[in-house]
Amino acid sequence: MEKTFVLDTNVLLHNAEAINAFGDNTVVLPMQVIEELDKFKSRNDELGRNARQVIRSLDDLRSKGHLGQGVPMDNKGGVLKIITGRMEIDKSVLEVSGISDNKIILTAFTLHEQGEKVIFVSKDINARIKADAVGLDVSDFEKQKVNFDELYSGYNEIEVPSKVISDFFDESLEDLEGYDLYPNEFILLVDAANPKHTALTRVSQNSKLMHLTPQYEKAWNIKFRSKEQRMALELLMDPVVQVVTLVGKAGTGKTLLALAAALQSTVKLHRYDKILVSRPIVPMGKDIGYLPGGKEEKLFHWMEPIFDNLSYLLRGGRGKKGESVSTQKKVDNLFNNDVIQLEALTYIRGRSIPQQYMIVDEAQNLTPHEVKTIISRAGEGTKVVLTGDPYQIDNPYLDSSSNGLTYTAERLKDEAIQGHITLTKSERSAVAAVAANRL
C-alpha cells in the first residue's frame, strides 16, 4: 500500500532535500509548514538557507501541475502535495488554537481517518509523542542517521597466534587474512597464549598492517596518556589523513590533542600556513548575539575553551632569547602573527580554505549537511579535524545518532583519507572523570 508521509517543518529545515527522500510515496506538506518556512526564509543562517531552498524547489514543482492536487517529483515516482486549510478537520482531537504543531498533526490525522496509510515525520520529539497519542504512525527523519550504539570506533582488538605478532615485529606480516579492515583503523593484536603480548598496528590504505610512527607519539610537548590518545595523535599528525573525527566524553583530550597537533604541524613542521579554529554557535544559554562588541569580540567570548587549551599548551618555557614570556603574551603572539585564526561557521560557506589545519570543535551540534558544507570548503593541502561529545548536544533537533560528527565518522570510515577514534577515558582530572561517567 502506498504511504503518505506528512512532514513537519523542522524536517525541511534540517535537510532541504527531505521531500525527495521518500521514494515513490506521497509527501504531504500542510499549509502551516509553508507559513513557517516563510518565517525562516529571511534568516541568514543554515535554517534560512534550507527554508529558501525548499521554497525554490516547491516553486519549480509548481510548474509541473497543481500543488494542491499533487505534483510528480523526480525521485522514482513520488508525489508532493500541499494541503490547504479547506479540509474538514476534527478539531476535538487536539486543541489547535494558535498551535502550528497541532494543526500539522491534525492534517495528518484527517488523512489517516480518510483511509490513507499516514506516517507523520518530525524531528521534534514532543510532536511525535502528540501524533502517536492520537493514533498516528510516527517517525524521525532517518535518512541521515547512524546507529550510535554500533558506531565505528576506529579501533579493534583481535586475538591471534604468537607467530602473527612475531611476524609483525619482524616486518614479515603482510596482512591479516579473514578480517574486513578499514583504512586507518587501529588493530591491537593480542597473543592468544599470552594476553600481555600485544602489538598496536594501523591499517594502511591498501589494507596492510603497519607500525605506528614514533615521531607522532607526542605533539607540542604533549605526550599521550592512553592507548586511545596515542591513536588519535597518529591520525592528527599524519598529513596523509586529511579528515579526522574524534568522538569522546568531556575530558578525554579531544580539543587539546587537536590543538597540540595543529601547533606542531604548523609552527614547527611548517606543513600548513595557519590554523583555523571554529565552533558552531549553539549556546547552552543565551545566544552569542547578546554579547557586546563586533564579530571579533563576540568570538573571543565564544572561543574561551580554545583559549583555555592554548594557555595550557603554551605555559612555561622561555622566548627565543631566553627571557621569560607570559603565557598570555604567547597566545596573543599566535593571533597577532596570524598563526591561528578564529572563525564563526556562519562565515565559512562560500570560502575556499587551502593549506590550513582546520579544527571544528563541538561538531556534535552540527547537522550532517552543515558538516558536508564545512568539509567541502577544504582546499588543497588542508586537514579538517572534527571533535565533539555526542552526549552533550545543545541543538534541539539533533541526537547522538543524527548529528554531523557521528554521521561523518560512520559514512567516511572506508575512505583512505579519513581516520576516526572514539576516546572513552577522561584524562582531565579525577573530578571530570567522575562527572563524565556518573552524572
C-alpha positions in Angstrom: 0.0 0.0 0.0 1.3 3.4 -1.0 2.3 5.5 2.1 1.6 9.2 2.8 4.4 11.0 4.6 3.3 14.2 6.4 6.4 16.3 7.1 6.8 18.7 10.0 8.6 22.0 9.2 11.7 21.0 11.2 12.4 18.1 8.8 12.8 20.5 5.9 14.8 23.0 8.0 17.1 20.1 8.9 17.5 18.9 5.3 16.3 20.8 2.4 16.3 17.7 0.2 14.0 15.8 2.6 11.0 16.0 0.2 12.9 13.7 -2.2 13.8 11.1 0.4 10.6 9.0 0.5 10.7 7.1 -2.8 7.6 6.6 -4.8 5.2 7.6 -2.0 3.2 10.7 -1.4 4.8 13.6 0.6 2.3 16.0 2.1 3.1 19.5 3.4 0.3 21.1 5.4 -0.2 24.8 4.7 1.1 25.6 8.2 4.5 24.2 7.1 4.6 26.6 4.2 3.8 29.5 6.5 6.5 28.5 8.9 9.1 28.3 6.1 8.1 31.8 5.1 9.1 33.0 8.6 12.5 31.4 8.3 13.4 32.4 4.8 14.8 35.8 5.7 17.3 34.4 8.2 21.0 34.5 7.3 21.9 31.1 8.7 21.6 27.4 7.8 17.9 27.3 8.7 17.2 30.3 6.5 19.2 28.8 3.6 17.3 25.5 3.9 13.9 27.3 4.0 14.8 29.2 0.8 16.0 26.1 -0.9 12.7 24.2 -0.1 10.6 27.2 -1.3 12.5 27.3 -4.6 12.1 23.5 -5.0 8.3 23.9 -4.5 8.2 26.7 -7.0 9.9 24.5 -9.6 7.4 21.7 -8.9 4.5 24.2 -9.3 5.3 24.4 -13.0 4.5 20.7 -13.3 0.9 20.9 -12.1 -1.3 21.9 -9.2 0.4 21.5 -5.9 -3.0 21.2 -4.1 -3.8 18.1 -6.2 -0.4 16.6 -6.2 2.7 17.0 -8.4 5.0 14.2 -9.6 8.6 14.5 -8.3 11.9 13.4 -9.9 12.5 10.7 -7.3 11.3 7.4 -8.7 7.6 8.3 -8.9 7.0 10.2 -5.7 4.2 12.8 -5.5 4.2 16.0 -3.5 1.0 17.6 -2.3 0.3 20.8 -0.3 -2.8 20.5 1.9 -4.7 23.8 2.4 -6.9 24.7 5.3 -10.0 23.8 3.5 -10.1 20.2 4.8 -12.8 19.1 7.2 -10.7 18.6 10.4 -12.0 17.0 13.6 -10.8 19.7 16.0 -12.0 17.8 19.0 -8.9 15.6 18.7 -6.4 18.3 19.7 -6.6 21.9 20.7 -5.4 23.8 17.6 -5.9 27.4 18.5 -2.6 29.2 17.6 -0.6 25.9 17.8 1.1 25.1 14.5 2.3 21.7 15.5 -1.3 20.6 16.4 -2.6 21.9 13.1 0.0 19.9 11.2 -0.7 16.8 13.3 -4.4 17.2 12.7 -3.9 17.4 9.0 -2.1 14.1 9.2 -4.9 12.6 11.4 -7.6 13.7 8.9 -5.8 11.9 6.1 -5.5 8.9 8.3 -9.2 9.0 9.0 -9.8 9.1 5.2 -8.1 5.7 4.9 -4.6 6.7 3.8 -1.6 4.9 5.3 -0.1 8.0 7.0 3.2 8.4 8.7 4.0 11.7 10.5 7.7 12.6 10.2 9.2 15.1 12.7 12.5 15.9 14.4 10.5 17.2 17.4 10.1 14.5 20.0 7.1 16.2 21.6 5.3 16.5 18.3 5.9 12.8 17.7 4.5 12.0 21.1 1.3 14.0 20.4 0.9 12.4 17.0 1.3 8.9 18.5 -1.2 9.8 21.2 -3.9 10.4 18.5 -3.2 7.1 16.8 -0.8 8.1 14.0 2.3 6.2 12.9 5.3 8.5 13.6 8.9 8.6 12.6 12.0 10.6 12.9 13.8 11.6 9.7 16.1 8.6 9.3 17.9 9.3 6.1 21.0 10.9 7.7 21.1 8.8 10.9 23.5 6.2 12.1 23.2 3.6 14.8 25.2 5.3 17.6 25.3 2.1 19.6 27.2 0.4 16.8 29.2 3.5 15.8 32.6 2.7 14.2 35.2 3.2 16.9 38.3 3.3 14.7 39.8 0.6 16.9 39.6 -3.2 17.3 41.2 -6.0 19.3 42.0 -9.3 17.5 43.3 -12.4 19.2 46.0 -14.1 17.1 48.6 -16.8 17.5 52.0 -15.7 18.9 53.7 -16.1 15.5 51.5 -13.4 13.9 52.8 -10.8 16.4 56.3 -12.0 16.0 56.0 -11.7 12.2 54.6 -8.2 12.6 57.7 -7.1 14.6 60.0 -8.9 12.2 58.3 -6.9 9.3 57.2 -10.1 7.6 53.5 -9.9 8.3 51.8 -8.7 5.1 48.2 -8.6 6.1 45.6 -10.1 8.4 43.5 -12.6 6.4 39.9 -13.2 7.2 39.0 -9.8 8.5 37.3 -6.7 7.0 39.6 -3.8 7.9 39.1 -0.1 7.2 41.8 2.3 6.1 43.5 3.9 9.2 41.7 1.6 11.6 43.9 0.6 14.6 44.2 -3.1 15.4 45.6 -4.4 18.7 46.9 -7.8 18.1 46.6 -9.9 21.3 48.6 -13.1 21.8 46.1 -15.9 22.3 48.6 -17.7 24.6 49.8 -14.6 26.5 47.3 -11.6 26.6 50.1 -9.3 27.8 52.0 -9.9 24.5 50.4 -7.4 22.1 51.2 -5.2 19.1 49.3 -2.0 18.2 49.0 -1.6 14.4 47.4 0.6 11.9 45.8 -0.4 8.7 47.3 1.2 5.6 45.4 2.4 2.5 46.0 -1.0 0.8 44.8 -3.0 3.9 48.3 -3.9 5.2 49.2 -3.7 8.8 51.8 -1.1 9.6 53.7 0.2 12.6 52.7 3.5 14.3 55.1 6.4 13.6 57.4 7.0 16.6 57.6 10.8 15.7 53.8 11.0 16.4 54.0 9.9 20.0 53.8 13.5 21.1 52.9 16.9 19.8 53.9 20.3 21.1 55.4 18.6 24.2 52.1 16.8 24.9 52.5 13.1 25.3 49.6 10.6 25.1 48.2 9.3 28.4 46.2 6.4 27.0 46.2 4.0 24.0 43.3 5.9 22.5 45.2 9.2 22.7 48.2 7.6 21.1 46.0 6.5 18.2 44.4 10.0 18.0 47.8 11.6 17.8 48.8 9.3 14.9 45.8 10.5 12.9 46.1 14.1 13.9 49.8 14.3 12.9 49.7 12.3 9.7 49.3 14.8 6.8 48.0 11.9 4.6 44.9 11.7 6.7 43.0 14.8 5.7 39.8 14.3 7.7 39.8 13.2 11.3 36.9 12.7 13.6 37.3 12.5 17.4 34.4 11.4 19.5 34.6 11.3 23.3 33.1 12.5 26.5 34.3 15.6 28.3 37.9 15.5 29.5 39.1 12.8 27.1 41.5 15.3 25.5 39.9 15.8 22.0 40.4 19.6 21.7 43.8 19.6 23.5 45.3 16.9 21.3 43.9 18.6 18.1 45.4 22.0 19.0 48.7 20.4 20.0 48.9 18.5 16.7 47.9 21.7 14.8 50.7 23.8 16.5 53.3 21.1 16.0 52.3 20.6 12.3 52.1 24.4 11.6 54.6 26.1 13.8 57.4 23.5 14.0 56.9 21.3 10.9 55.6 24.1 8.6 53.1 21.7 6.9 50.3 24.3 6.9 50.1 28.0 6.5 47.9 28.6 9.5 45.4 27.1 12.0 41.7 27.8 11.6 39.5 27.1 14.6 35.8 27.3 14.7 32.8 26.2 16.8 29.1 26.2 16.0 27.1 29.0 17.6 24.7 26.8 19.6 24.7 28.0 23.2 23.5 26.3 26.3 22.2 29.6 27.5 21.7 32.9 25.6 22.8 33.3 22.0 26.1 35.0 21.1 24.1 38.0 19.7 23.5 39.2 23.3 27.2 39.7 23.9 28.7 43.2 23.4 31.0 44.2 20.6 31.7 43.2 17.0 32.4 39.9 15.5 35.9 39.5 17.0 34.8 40.4 20.5 31.9 38.1 20.3 34.1 35.2 19.1 36.6 35.9 21.9 33.9 35.0 24.5 32.6 32.1 22.4 36.0 30.6 22.0 37.0 30.7 25.7 37.5 26.9 25.7 40.0 27.2 22.9 42.0 29.9 24.8 42.0 27.6 27.9 43.6 24.8 25.9 46.1 27.1 24.3 47.1 28.6 27.7 47.7 25.0 28.9 49.8 24.1 25.8 51.9 27.4 26.0 52.5 27.5 29.7 56.1 27.6 30.9 59.2 27.8 28.7 61.1 30.9 27.5 61.4 33.1 24.5 64.0 32.8 21.7 66.5 34.9 23.7 66.0 33.1 26.9 63.7 35.7 28.5 60.6 34.8 30.4 57.4 35.3 28.4 54.0 35.2 29.9 51.5 32.6 28.7 49.0 35.3 27.6 51.7 37.0 25.5 52.5 33.7 23.7 48.8 33.2 23.0 48.5 36.8 21.8 51.5 36.4 19.5 49.9 33.4 17.7 46.9 35.5 16.9 48.8 38.7 16.1 51.1 36.8 13.7 48.1 35.2 12.1 49.2 31.7 13.0 45.8 31.0 14.5 42.5 32.4 13.1 39.1 32.1 14.8 36.1 32.0 12.6 32.4 31.6 13.1 31.0 28.8 11.0 28.4 31.3 9.6 31.2 32.9 7.5 32.7 29.6 6.2 30.1 29.0 3.5 31.4 30.1 0.1 35.1 30.1 1.2 37.9 28.0 -0.2 40.4 27.2 2.5 43.8 25.9 1.2 46.8 24.7 3.2 45.4 25.1 6.7 44.9 22.9 9.7 41.2 23.3 10.4 39.6 22.4 13.7 35.9 22.4 14.2 35.2 21.9 17.9 31.8 20.8 19.3 30.9 19.4 15.9 28.1 17.3 17.5 25.9 20.4 17.3 26.1 20.4 13.5 23.8 18.7 11.1 25.2 16.3 8.5 24.5 18.9 5.8 26.5 21.5 7.7 29.4 19.2 8.2 29.3 18.4 4.4 29.4 22.2 3.8 32.4 22.7 6.1 34.5 19.8 4.7 33.7 20.8 1.1 35.4 24.2 1.9 38.8 22.4 2.3 41.2 23.3 -0.4 44.4 21.7 -1.5 46.6 20.7 1.5 44.0 21.4 4.2 43.4 19.0 7.0 39.9 19.0 8.7 39.5 17.8 12.3 36.1 17.4 13.8 35.8 16.9 17.6 32.8 16.6 19.9 30.8 14.8 22.5 27.5 13.2 21.2 26.3 13.0 24.8 26.3 16.8 25.1 24.1 18.2 22.3 22.5 21.6 22.5 20.8 21.6 19.1 17.2 20.7 19.9 16.7 18.7 16.7 19.9 16.5 16.8 20.8 13.5 18.9 23.7 11.1 19.2 22.6 9.3 16.0 21.7 12.2 13.7 24.4 14.8 14.3 27.0 15.6 11.7 30.0 14.4 13.8 28.9 10.7 14.2 27.4 10.7 10.7 30.7 11.7 9.2 32.7 9.1 11.3 30.4 6.3 10.1 29.9 7.4 6.5 33.6 8.0 5.7 35.1 5.0 7.6 36.1 3.2 4.3 37.8 6.3 2.8 41.6 6.3 2.8 41.9 10.0 3.6 39.7 9.7 6.8 40.5 8.4 10.3 38.4 8.2 13.4 38.9 7.4 17.1 36.4 7.2 19.9 38.0 8.2 23.2 36.5 6.9 26.4 38.9 7.6 29.2 38.8 11.0 30.8 42.2 12.4 31.4 41.3 16.0 32.6 41.0 15.2 36.3 39.5 12.8 38.7 36.6 15.1 39.2 36.0 15.5 35.4 36.1 11.7 35.0 33.5 11.1 37.7 31.3 13.8 36.3 31.5 12.4 32.7 30.8 8.8 33.8 28.3 9.2 36.7 26.3 12.4 36.1 
